[in-house]
Structure formats: structure tokens, C-alpha cells
Amino acid sequence: MSLYGALFSGVSGLTAQSSAMGAISDNITNVSTIGYKGTTVNFQTLVTKQTSSTFYSAGGVQSKPRQQTDVQGLLQASTSQTDVSMSGGGFFVVNEANVPGVQDPYLYTRAGSFIQDDQGYLKNSQGYYLQGWPTDASGAVVPANATLSVTNQNIISSDYLESINLNRVGGTAAATTNVAIGANLPSSATSGTTFKTDVQFFNSLGNANNMTVNYVKTAEGNKWDVNVAPPPGTAVAT
């Protein structure tokens, strides 16, 4: 083994360890970075051809960093209504253009921190627009002018992705059909004593209203009459 070979073997070890330390430093530095995926570094031996039984040719070592993109990250609590997280496999699809063209590539991220811009679009901290497929009221995907093509493993094509704009998203109202009430009433109340409470409900248009529930103590033991008063001006079937 030549002097150069001996030095190269040692230097390769230092270089590999430096790479590993750099990965550890990045992992620590980005401990609070949303969507960051850690890096692990493995080592592999460099094997060289041995031309003689009495002569050793040093190979050294090299580092092999691996991005842990397939590892589930920690879910963090958030007070923002536009922050989302993904549990399990998958990525959020983003694009640099709010109306992606042929030359605008789609990118993928696990970072779910999005904010609404002044036009209503959801964007991440890098300024990329969150993409999604339009759906009908039942949640089924509805492309604008064609049928979505489904490839292997139920992956839908990206041909009809759109930048999500909250100003264009309308809610689907569901009218209140049942109300459950739990109440504690004083057993010492005298006959005729009335307690009232308001209960909020929603109509078929999604508008909130309050109905008044009246509890009236009867003269018969610990029994109460309960009646419900609808909001003023509400037509009630009898």
C-alpha cells in the first residue's frame, strides 16, 4: 500500500464522519421546521481489487445519506383553521402558479401549514399554491369537463387539479333533525316554577336559530312539563 493509499483511506473516514455529523446537525437544527424529514447516514466499505497476496490496496469508506421521506412525522396542534396534517402515506400537491400550465410542474410536500392570500388561495410558506380536485356536495370528485383517469393503486391523474380557493368553496347545509338536552332541575322548586334555556339549531339553508325550552314544575311530585317555543315569526305545523 502506498503512502497515498494510506492517507486516502484515513481521509475517506474523516469525510464520511463529517457527512454523518452534518446530517445530525441538520436534524437538530430543523427540529421545529414544519414538514422536515430527518436524514440518516449509513457507511459502506470501498472494496478495491487486490492484485497480490503480499500487497494490500486500501479502499476506505464512503457515506450514504438517506432522506426519511417515508417516515411519519409528529402531528402538531395548531390554532389556524387552514393548517392541515396528513397521517399515513401521501403528499400535498402544490404548484408555483395559481393556474398551472403545461410548463408548471407539480411538487409534493408533507408540510401542511397553509395561509389564505388576498385572493382566497391557500399558499404555503414558500408561496406555492395547494392543489385539489373539485367535488360535488357528496364529496365525489367532479372534473370540470372530463372524466378523471384512474391509474394503478387508485391514483387519480393530475390533469384536473385546481388551486384551492376558499372564496369559491361553498358549504353544504344540513338541517338539524334531532336535539339532545341534558339538564339538572332543583327538586326543591315549587309548583309553577319555570326555567328556560335556549337551544341553537340550523335550518336547511344553514341559518342558525334559537328555540326556547321551558321547564315548568308540576304539583305532582318531582315531575316537570317541558315545552318548546320556536323563534318569533316561525311557522309551526299543528
LUMTI-930915 format. One record per residue (C-alpha): residue in one letter; y, x, z. Coordinates in pm, whole numbers, plus 50000, padded with zeros to 5 digits. Last residue first. Layout:
N
aYXZ;...
END
This chain:
238
t521743999951433;a522924026651190;v525834047951310;a528944055151106;t530894083651260;g534584077551324;p534544093951667;p531564117351716;p528334100251823;a527754088352183;v524254094352319;n522704075252605;v520604085452905;d519754063053198;w518714081153512;k515944076253767;n515604091354114;g515094058654296;e516134027054118;a519874022454156;t520484040753828;k522354073253773;v524014075453429;y523534106653210;n525794106352904;v525174128852600;t528234133852383;m527774143752020;n529594173451874;n529974181351506;a529424212151289;n529624209850910;g526674223950717;l526884198050442;s523704180350559;n525184176150908;f525114201251192;f524714195551568;q526594205751882;v525734189852216;d528474178652456;t527664170952819;k528464141553040;f527554131753395;t527864096353525;t527414082853879;g526564045853868;s524154047054162;t524844076154393;a524044112654320;s521974130454587;s519174139454342;p521584161554151;l520754164753778;n519294196353621;a519284195453241;g517184208052949;i518014193352611;a516024195252287;v517704183151968;n515854174351649;t516894167851289;t519944190151249;a520954192150883;a520084223250685;a522884239450486;t522224265850223;g524844293250240;g526864305349946;v526924341349832;r529654348449580;n532164363149825;l529314383649973;n528984404049655;i525664421749610;s525664444449305;e523164429849062;l519594438848968;y518324422448654;d516594451248476;s515284466948799;s511714455948735;i509804438449012;i507114458549192;n504144435949269;q501744465349316;n501724471848942;t504524457748730;v506334424348749;s508734415348471;l511504391748570;t512054362548335;a515344360848151;n518944349048154;a520464352048500;p517394362648691;v516204338848965;v514234354149251;a512874327149483;g514684323849815;s514414285949839;a518104280849759;d517824301949444;t517834339749432;p519884367449270;w518224401849276;g519744429549484;q521844461149468;l524004477649735;y527014495249584;y527514532449641;g530704544549811;q529104573050005;s529484554150335;n527594524450194;k529024495849992;l528624457950005;y530904440649754;g533434414349864;q536364426249656;d538204442349950;d535054461550047;q532254448550269;i530524475250475;f526984488650461;s524884509350704;g521274505750590;a520354542050526;r516874542250372;t518184552150031;y517354548749663;l519444555649353;y519864535849033;p521254554948737;d524444544048556;q524174552948185;v522814518948081;g525494500948276;p525784491148640;v528464465548731;n529604477249076;a529014512948959;e527684540849185;n524384522849228;v522224514349527;v518634502949585;f517504500849947;f514134517049996;g510574507050078;g507794511150330;g507854498850687;s510794485350882;m514034484550686;s517404481350851;v520574462050777;d524224465950873;t526434438550729;q526804418751053;s528104449651233;t527314451651606;s524444475951554;a521234484951736;q519324514451595;l515884514751434;l514204548851457;g512884563451134;q509584555350963;v508164586050788;d507754585350409;t510834606350334;q509604634650555;q511044662350336;r508634691550316;p509594728150328;k507044753750204;s507694788450345;q506334820550196;v504134847950337;g503354884250263;g501154896749981;a500314932150081;s498084952349849;y495404971350040;f493775002349890;t490325015049980;s488314986849826;s490494988649519;t492344965049289;q493064938149549;k494874909949374;t497604894449581;v497464864949818;l500754850649941;t499944832450262;q501304797850324;f503744785550583;n504764749750658;v508284737350716;t509104702250836;t512224683350735;g513614652450903;k514874621750722;y518464610650770;g519074573350728;i522054572050962;t523014606751087;s522724607851467;v520064635451487;n521644652351186;t522504685351355;i519124687151529;n517154682051208;d519434706051020;s518894733051282;i515124728251267;a515204731750888;g517274763550915;m514854777851170;a511984771850928;s513854788350641;s514704818250859;q511044821050957;a510074822550590;t512734848650512;l511724870150809;g508084868650703;s508974877050343;v510984906850470;g507964920550653;s505694917950349;f508374932350123;l508834962550350;a505144970850345;g504954965949969;y507984988249914;l506405015650126;s503365014049901;m500005000050000;
END
